[in-house]
Amino acid sequence: MSEPVRFVSRGQVVTVESDIPHTMTVLEYLRLKLRRTGSKEGCAEGDCGACTVVVAEAGPDGKLRHRAVNACILFVHQLDGKALFTVDDLADGEQLHPVQQAMVDAHGSQCGFCTPGFVMALFGYFKTHESSDSNSLKDALAGNLCRCTGYRPILEAGQKMFEHGRDDHFAAQETALLAQLNSLSRSRMLNHSTPEGSFLGPRSAGELAETLARLPAGESWILAGGTDVGLWVTKQQRQPRSIVYVGCVAELQKITDHGGAIEIGAGVTYTDALASIETLHPAFARMMRRLGSLQVRNSGTIGGNIANGSPIGDSMPALIALGATLKLHSKAQGTRTMPLEDFFLAYRKTALQPGEFIESVTVQKPQANSRFGVYKLSKRFDQDISAVLAALHVVLDGDIVRTARIAYGGMAGTPARARQTEAALIGKRFTPDEIEPAVAALAADYTPMNDMRASATYRLLAAQNLLRKFCVEVSSGEKISVEAAE
């Protein structure tokens, strides 16, 4: 029996019935069904930020947690049990919200098309910060494009908005909103059927395994954050028979400290994983801030990035270099573990069996005397796909390499280790004048591709130079790009 999707907007529960396709995005629902046209479509792929909205839900501490996300690649069914805020909702009658007033005061709107997205990105920042600082404000706005190049007054608005008061009119409603969200919480799977297909939202790993086991192979998609899957719908016009959403599976939302390692659930977003990773491996965390905008990091998951199997997924080379392992789960086989490097079989082909899903990824904590660096080369610094991504991890005894794990993305059909390069490093001094045999070995490890992002010649030379750069930084004690564990 089909169940309606329910979420809160403007203090009221909105009910989504079975006449809404299971692949309808939040942006489409707002504009076509609710006739709230403030949110704009600029790219339909999560790049420009014009569609930004803020989603709130009860966090682990029992308080509201606000997150700015891209409405163009978020399915409306993912709002179940949550609250939605859009640019149409911010004013309190005739009284502008502090964010809106700051945009007016700073003359932050030019053509106006991108303005709703900037306002909502600022609103998300307003709800999650006590005051503005330049670096975090720029990071919060990096996922929003202004085609009129009007960033200076928008940043000024971000500095000014707290002058109008920290508490907005939504603050007085938070207790009531939490009560509403608690009343919408589910203890069992959401099953929403439409003429086009079904949207299923399991609540536990066991329920997820049962669900995948009974669905026909090849007709269902597993959905985590939607930062890739959303584009399959908006750009490729694909329509699955079923979508199985893992964003509410309790076991997949946990981060567990096992002493020598941390286990990150496959449904944990980049934003939620960032603090734990930054504590252990700051070089990895620095790269994570570049792989996607705040809106993308608020939705996207490390588990989804891995399962997608892309050769240019930025998290995989770093995880492989750190010796990460996967826990896989299915009804037929129970749970099994494997090294992440063995998970990728060929281009977009992984070791997942029918009915199987990634439950978690485990990352080791730094070893004594280890050095780890991550380098991303792309045409644009923020939110661009890598031409080459290098992750380099060595454990030294003095200046002698005892162990090495080197992995690259963008160099082959899958993220892959450079095993011949590793072998050429082990037992040798890790100094610029002695690593050239290892640099040369990269040509045997990879046969790079030519594509619109880079030529094969560029990729190989860049990969070699990144190994040289890592060695120079390690041997000189430089810690700008490299983390050190003593």
C-alpha positions as CSV (number, residue, x, y, z in Angstrom):
1,M,0.0,0.0,0.0
2,S,1.4,3.4,-1.0
3,E,2.1,5.9,1.7
4,P,2.3,9.7,1.2
5,V,5.5,11.6,1.6
6,R,5.1,14.3,4.3
7,F,7.3,17.3,5.0
8,V,6.9,20.7,6.7
9,S,6.8,24.0,4.9
10,R,5.7,27.4,6.2
11,G,4.6,25.7,9.5
12,Q,2.3,23.3,7.7
13,V,2.6,19.6,6.8
14,V,2.7,19.2,3.0
15,T,1.5,15.8,1.8
16,V,2.9,14.4,-1.5
17,E,0.4,11.9,-3.0
18,S,1.0,9.2,-5.5
19,D,0.3,11.5,-8.5
20,I,3.8,12.9,-8.1
21,P,6.5,10.9,-10.0
22,H,9.1,9.2,-7.9
23,T,11.9,11.2,-9.8
24,M,10.4,14.6,-9.4
25,T,12.9,17.1,-8.0
26,V,12.3,19.5,-5.2
27,L,12.8,22.4,-7.7
28,E,10.1,21.0,-10.1
29,Y,7.7,20.4,-7.2
30,L,8.2,24.0,-5.9
31,R,7.7,25.6,-9.3
32,L,5.2,23.3,-11.0
33,K,3.1,22.1,-8.1
34,L,3.3,24.7,-5.3
35,R,3.8,27.6,-7.8
36,R,6.6,29.0,-5.7
37,T,8.8,30.4,-8.5
38,G,11.4,32.2,-6.4
39,S,13.9,29.3,-6.7
40,K,15.5,29.2,-10.2
41,E,16.9,26.5,-12.5
42,G,20.2,27.5,-13.9
43,C,22.0,24.2,-14.7
44,A,19.9,21.3,-13.4
45,E,23.1,19.5,-12.3
46,G,24.0,21.1,-8.9
47,D,26.7,23.4,-10.3
48,C,25.3,27.0,-10.2
49,G,23.4,27.2,-6.9
50,A,20.5,29.2,-8.3
51,C,18.1,26.6,-7.0
52,T,19.5,26.5,-3.4
53,V,17.1,25.8,-0.6
54,V,17.6,24.9,3.0
55,V,16.4,21.6,4.5
56,A,16.1,21.2,8.3
57,E,15.8,18.0,10.3
58,A,16.3,16.9,13.9
59,G,20.0,16.3,14.5
60,P,21.6,13.7,16.7
61,D,21.6,16.2,19.6
62,G,17.9,16.7,19.3
63,K,18.2,20.2,17.8
64,L,17.4,21.5,14.4
65,R,20.1,21.1,11.8
66,H,19.9,23.4,8.8
67,R,21.6,22.5,5.5
68,A,21.8,24.4,2.2
69,V,21.3,21.9,-0.7
70,N,20.6,22.0,-4.5
71,A,16.9,21.6,-5.2
72,C,17.5,20.7,-8.8
73,I,19.0,17.3,-8.0
74,L,17.2,16.5,-4.8
75,F,14.1,14.3,-5.2
76,V,11.0,15.6,-3.4
77,H,10.6,12.2,-1.7
78,Q,13.9,12.8,0.1
79,L,12.1,15.6,2.1
80,D,10.0,13.0,4.0
81,G,10.1,13.9,7.7
82,K,12.1,17.1,7.1
83,A,11.4,20.8,6.8
84,L,11.9,22.9,3.7
85,F,12.8,26.6,3.5
86,T,12.8,28.5,0.2
87,V,13.5,32.1,-0.7
88,D,9.7,32.6,-0.9
89,D,9.4,31.9,2.8
90,L,12.0,34.2,4.4
91,A,10.1,37.5,4.8
92,D,7.9,37.9,7.9
93,G,5.0,39.6,6.2
94,E,6.4,43.0,5.0
95,Q,9.5,42.6,7.2
96,L,12.5,41.3,5.3
97,H,14.7,38.6,6.8
98,P,18.1,39.9,8.0
99,V,19.7,38.1,5.0
100,Q,17.4,39.8,2.5
101,Q,17.8,43.2,4.2
102,A,21.6,42.8,4.1
103,M,21.4,42.1,0.3
104,V,19.4,45.2,-0.2
105,D,21.7,47.3,1.9
106,A,24.8,46.0,0.2
107,H,23.3,46.3,-3.3
108,G,24.0,42.5,-3.7
109,S,21.6,41.9,-6.6
110,Q,22.3,42.7,-10.2
111,C,20.4,40.8,-12.9
112,G,18.7,38.9,-10.1
113,F,18.6,35.4,-11.6
114,C,21.1,34.0,-9.2
115,T,20.0,36.1,-6.2
116,P,17.5,33.6,-4.7
117,G,20.3,31.0,-4.5
118,F,22.7,33.4,-2.9
119,V,20.1,34.5,-0.4
120,M,19.4,30.9,0.6
121,A,23.1,30.0,0.8
122,L,23.5,33.0,3.1
123,F,20.4,31.9,5.1
124,G,22.0,28.5,5.6
125,Y,25.1,30.2,6.8
126,F,23.0,32.4,9.1
127,K,21.3,29.4,10.7
128,T,24.6,27.6,11.3
129,H,27.0,30.4,12.4
130,E,27.2,32.9,15.2
131,S,29.0,35.5,13.0
132,S,30.7,35.8,9.7
133,D,34.3,35.2,8.9
134,S,35.8,35.7,5.4
135,N,37.0,32.1,4.8
136,S,34.0,30.2,5.9
137,L,31.7,32.7,4.2
138,K,33.5,32.3,0.9
139,D,33.3,28.5,1.3
140,A,29.5,28.7,1.9
141,L,29.1,30.8,-1.3
142,A,31.5,28.9,-3.5
143,G,28.7,26.8,-5.0
144,N,26.8,29.8,-6.2
145,L,27.6,31.4,-9.6
146,C,27.0,35.1,-10.3
147,R,27.1,35.6,-14.1
148,C,27.3,39.4,-13.5
149,T,30.5,38.9,-11.4
150,G,28.9,40.7,-8.4
151,Y,30.5,38.7,-5.7
152,R,31.9,41.7,-3.7
153,P,28.6,43.1,-2.6
154,I,27.2,39.6,-1.9
155,L,30.1,38.9,0.4
156,E,29.5,42.3,2.0
157,A,25.9,41.3,2.6
158,G,27.2,38.1,4.3
159,Q,29.2,40.3,6.7
160,K,26.3,42.6,7.3
161,M,23.5,40.2,7.9
162,F,24.3,39.5,11.5
163,E,24.0,43.3,12.2
164,H,20.3,42.9,12.0
165,G,20.2,40.4,14.9
166,R,21.2,36.8,15.3
167,D,17.7,35.5,16.0
168,D,15.2,35.6,13.1
169,H,11.5,35.0,13.3
170,F,12.1,31.3,12.6
171,A,14.0,30.9,15.9
172,A,10.8,31.3,17.9
173,Q,9.2,28.5,15.9
174,E,11.9,25.9,16.3
175,T,10.4,24.1,19.3
176,A,7.1,23.7,17.4
177,L,8.9,22.7,14.3
178,L,10.8,20.0,16.1
179,A,7.6,18.7,17.5
180,Q,6.1,18.5,14.0
181,L,9.1,16.7,12.6
182,N,9.0,14.2,15.5
183,S,5.4,13.5,14.7
184,L,6.4,12.7,11.1
185,S,9.2,10.3,12.0
186,R,8.8,6.7,10.8
187,S,9.8,3.5,12.5
188,R,9.4,1.4,9.3
189,M,10.2,1.8,5.6
190,L,8.5,4.5,3.5
191,N,6.8,2.9,0.5
192,H,5.6,5.5,-1.9
193,S,4.2,4.1,-5.2
194,T,3.4,6.1,-8.3
195,P,2.3,5.2,-11.8
196,E,5.9,5.7,-12.9
197,G,7.6,3.6,-10.2
198,S,8.2,3.4,-6.4
199,F,10.3,5.3,-3.9
200,L,11.4,3.1,-1.0
201,G,13.0,4.4,2.2
202,P,14.2,1.6,4.5
203,R,15.1,2.4,8.1
204,S,17.6,-0.3,8.9
205,A,20.4,-2.3,7.2
206,G,18.3,-5.4,7.5
207,E,15.3,-3.7,5.9
208,L,17.5,-2.4,3.1
209,A,18.9,-5.9,2.5
210,E,15.4,-7.4,2.4
211,T,14.2,-4.7,0.0
212,L,17.1,-5.1,-2.5
213,A,16.8,-8.9,-2.4
214,R,13.2,-8.8,-3.6
215,L,13.6,-6.1,-6.3
216,P,14.4,-7.2,-9.9
217,A,18.0,-6.8,-10.8
218,G,18.9,-3.9,-13.0
219,E,15.5,-2.1,-12.5
220,S,16.3,-0.3,-9.2
221,W,18.7,2.5,-8.2
222,I,20.2,2.9,-4.8
223,L,20.1,6.6,-3.8
224,A,22.3,8.3,-1.2
225,G,22.8,12.0,-1.7
226,G,21.7,12.2,-5.3
227,T,24.6,14.4,-6.5
228,D,25.2,11.8,-9.3
229,V,21.9,10.0,-9.4
230,G,20.0,13.3,-9.8
231,L,21.9,14.0,-13.0
232,W,20.8,10.6,-14.4
233,V,17.3,12.0,-14.3
234,T,17.8,15.7,-15.2
235,K,20.5,15.2,-17.9
236,Q,20.1,11.7,-19.2
237,Q,16.3,11.5,-18.8
238,R,16.6,8.0,-17.2
239,Q,13.7,6.5,-15.2
240,P,14.2,3.6,-12.8
241,R,11.4,1.3,-11.8
242,S,12.4,1.7,-8.2
243,I,14.5,4.1,-6.1
244,V,15.8,2.8,-2.8
245,Y,16.8,5.7,-0.6
246,V,19.5,4.9,2.0
247,G,19.5,8.3,3.7
248,C,17.4,7.1,6.6
249,V,19.1,3.8,7.2
250,A,20.3,4.1,10.8
251,E,23.5,1.9,10.5
252,L,24.6,3.9,7.5
253,Q,24.6,7.2,9.3
254,K,27.1,6.3,12.0
255,I,30.8,7.2,12.5
256,T,32.4,4.8,14.9
257,D,35.9,5.1,16.5
258,H,37.5,1.7,16.7
259,G,40.7,2.9,18.3
260,G,43.2,2.4,15.5
261,A,40.6,3.3,12.8
262,I,37.3,5.0,12.2
263,E,34.4,3.4,10.4
264,I,32.3,5.8,8.4
265,G,28.8,4.7,7.4
266,A,28.0,4.8,3.7
267,G,25.2,7.3,4.2
268,V,27.3,9.8,6.1
269,T,27.6,13.1,4.1
270,Y,30.9,14.7,3.4
271,T,29.9,17.5,5.7
272,D,29.3,15.1,8.6
273,A,32.5,13.1,7.9
274,L,34.7,16.2,7.4
275,A,35.4,16.8,11.1
276,S,36.5,13.2,11.8
277,I,38.7,13.1,8.7
278,E,40.2,16.5,9.4
279,T,41.3,15.3,12.8
280,L,43.1,12.3,11.4
281,H,44.1,13.3,7.9
282,P,44.0,17.0,7.3
283,A,45.4,16.7,3.8
284,F,42.4,14.5,2.8
285,A,40.0,17.1,4.4
286,R,41.5,19.9,2.5
287,M,40.9,18.1,-0.8
288,M,37.3,17.3,0.4
289,R,36.5,21.0,0.5
290,R,37.4,21.2,-3.2
291,L,35.5,18.2,-4.5
292,G,32.2,19.9,-4.3
293,S,30.4,23.0,-3.1
294,L,28.9,23.2,0.4
295,Q,25.5,22.3,-1.1
296,V,27.1,19.2,-2.7
297,R,28.9,18.2,0.5
298,N,25.7,18.6,2.5
299,S,24.1,16.0,0.3
300,G,26.8,13.8,-1.2
301,T,28.2,10.8,0.6
302,I,31.6,9.0,0.6
303,G,29.8,5.7,0.2
304,G,27.9,7.0,-2.8
305,N,31.1,8.3,-4.4
306,I,32.6,4.9,-4.0
307,A,29.6,2.9,-5.3
308,N,29.4,5.1,-8.3
309,G,32.7,3.7,-9.5
310,S,33.9,6.7,-11.4
311,P,37.6,6.9,-12.3
312,I,37.5,10.6,-11.4
313,G,35.8,10.3,-8.0
314,D,38.1,12.3,-5.7
315,S,37.7,10.5,-2.5
316,M,38.8,7.0,-3.7
317,P,42.5,7.6,-4.4
318,A,42.9,9.1,-1.0
319,L,41.1,6.3,0.7
320,I,43.1,3.7,-1.2
321,A,46.3,5.3,-0.3
322,L,45.2,5.2,3.4
323,G,44.5,1.4,3.1
324,A,40.7,1.8,3.5
325,T,38.5,-1.3,3.6
326,L,34.8,-1.7,2.7
327,K,32.0,-3.6,4.5
328,L,29.5,-4.9,2.1
329,H,26.1,-6.3,3.0
330,S,23.4,-8.3,1.4
331,K,20.6,-10.7,2.5
332,A,22.2,-13.6,0.6
333,Q,25.8,-13.2,1.9
334,G,25.4,-11.2,5.1
335,T,28.4,-8.9,5.5
336,R,31.8,-9.2,4.0
337,T,34.9,-6.9,3.9
338,M,37.4,-6.2,1.2
339,P,40.2,-3.7,0.5
340,L,38.8,-0.7,-1.3
341,E,41.4,-1.1,-4.1
342,D,39.9,-4.5,-5.0
343,F,36.4,-3.1,-5.3
344,F,36.9,-1.4,-8.7
345,L,37.0,-4.0,-11.5
346,A,36.8,-2.0,-14.7
347,Y,35.3,1.3,-15.9
348,R,32.1,1.9,-13.8
349,K,32.2,-1.8,-12.8
350,T,32.5,-2.8,-9.2
351,A,32.5,-5.9,-7.0
352,L,29.0,-5.3,-5.8
353,Q,26.8,-8.4,-6.2
354,P,23.1,-8.3,-7.0
355,G,21.2,-7.1,-3.9
356,E,24.4,-5.9,-2.2
357,F,25.2,-2.5,-0.9
358,I,28.1,-0.7,0.8
359,E,27.5,-0.4,4.5
360,S,30.7,1.4,5.6
361,V,34.2,2.3,4.8
362,T,37.0,2.0,7.5
363,V,40.0,4.4,7.4
364,Q,43.1,3.7,9.4
365,K,44.5,6.4,11.8
366,P,48.0,7.7,11.0
367,Q,51.0,5.5,11.7
368,A,54.1,6.7,13.3
369,N,56.5,8.3,10.9
370,S,54.0,8.4,8.1
371,R,53.7,11.1,5.5
372,F,50.5,11.6,3.5
373,G,49.7,14.1,0.7
374,V,46.7,14.7,-1.6
375,Y,47.0,16.8,-4.7
376,K,44.1,17.7,-7.1
377,L,44.7,19.2,-10.5
378,S,41.7,20.8,-12.2
379,K,40.9,23.7,-14.5
380,R,39.0,25.5,-11.7
381,F,40.1,25.4,-8.1
382,D,36.6,24.9,-6.6
383,Q,34.0,22.3,-7.5
384,D,35.7,21.1,-10.7
385,I,36.3,17.5,-11.9
386,S,39.9,16.4,-11.6
387,A,42.2,16.0,-14.5
388,V,44.6,14.2,-12.1
389,L,44.3,13.4,-8.4
390,A,47.3,12.0,-6.6
391,A,47.2,10.5,-3.1
392,L,50.7,9.5,-1.8
393,H,51.4,7.8,1.5
394,V,54.8,6.6,2.8
395,V,56.0,5.4,6.1
396,L,59.7,6.4,6.7
397,D,62.5,5.1,8.8
398,G,64.7,8.2,8.8
399,D,64.6,9.0,5.1
400,I,64.2,5.3,4.0
401,V,60.8,4.2,2.7
402,R,59.5,1.3,4.6
403,T,56.0,1.1,3.1
404,A,54.3,3.0,0.3
405,R,50.8,3.3,-1.0
406,I,50.4,5.5,-4.1
407,A,47.0,5.9,-5.8
408,Y,45.8,8.1,-8.7
409,G,42.5,9.2,-10.1
410,G,41.9,10.2,-13.7
411,M,44.8,8.1,-14.9
412,A,43.0,4.9,-15.7
413,G,39.5,3.4,-16.1
414,T,39.3,3.0,-12.3
415,P,41.1,4.6,-9.3
416,A,44.1,2.5,-9.0
417,R,47.4,1.9,-7.0
418,A,50.7,2.5,-8.7
419,R,52.3,-0.8,-7.6
420,Q,55.4,-0.6,-9.6
421,T,56.1,2.9,-8.4
422,E,55.6,1.7,-4.8
423,A,58.0,-1.2,-5.4
424,A,60.6,1.3,-6.7
425,L,60.3,3.4,-3.6
426,I,60.5,0.8,-0.9
427,G,63.9,0.5,0.7
428,K,65.2,3.6,-1.0
429,R,65.9,7.0,0.3
430,F,63.0,9.4,-0.1
431,T,64.9,12.3,-1.5
432,P,64.6,14.3,-4.7
433,D,67.8,12.9,-6.1
434,E,66.9,9.3,-5.6
435,I,63.2,9.0,-6.5
436,E,63.6,9.2,-10.3
437,P,63.3,5.5,-10.8
438,A,60.0,5.6,-9.0
439,V,58.9,8.6,-11.1
440,A,59.8,6.7,-14.3
441,A,57.8,3.6,-13.1
442,L,54.6,5.6,-13.2
443,A,54.6,5.2,-17.0
444,A,54.4,1.4,-16.5
445,D,51.7,1.7,-13.9
446,Y,49.2,3.8,-16.0
447,T,48.2,4.3,-19.6
448,P,46.4,7.7,-19.2
449,M,43.5,8.7,-21.4
450,N,43.0,11.6,-23.7
451,D,39.8,13.6,-23.1
452,M,38.4,17.1,-22.8
453,R,40.1,17.7,-19.4
454,A,43.6,16.7,-20.3
455,S,45.8,14.8,-22.7
456,A,47.5,11.6,-21.9
457,T,50.9,13.3,-22.1
458,Y,49.8,16.0,-19.7
459,R,48.3,13.5,-17.2
460,L,51.5,11.4,-17.1
461,L,53.8,14.3,-16.7
462,A,51.5,15.9,-14.1
463,A,51.4,12.6,-12.1
464,Q,55.2,12.4,-12.2
465,N,55.6,15.9,-11.1
466,L,53.1,15.5,-8.2
467,L,55.3,12.6,-6.9
468,R,58.3,14.9,-7.2
469,K,56.4,17.6,-5.4
470,F,55.4,15.3,-2.6
471,C,59.0,14.1,-2.1
472,V,60.3,17.7,-2.0
473,E,57.8,18.7,0.6
474,V,58.4,15.6,2.7
475,S,62.2,15.8,2.6
476,S,62.2,19.6,3.4
477,G,59.7,19.2,6.2
478,E,57.1,21.3,4.4
479,K,53.6,20.8,5.8
480,I,51.5,23.0,3.6
481,S,50.3,20.1,1.5
482,V,51.6,17.1,3.5
483,E,50.5,15.9,6.9
484,A,53.0,14.2,9.1
485,A,52.5,11.7,11.9
486,E,55.5,11.3,14.3
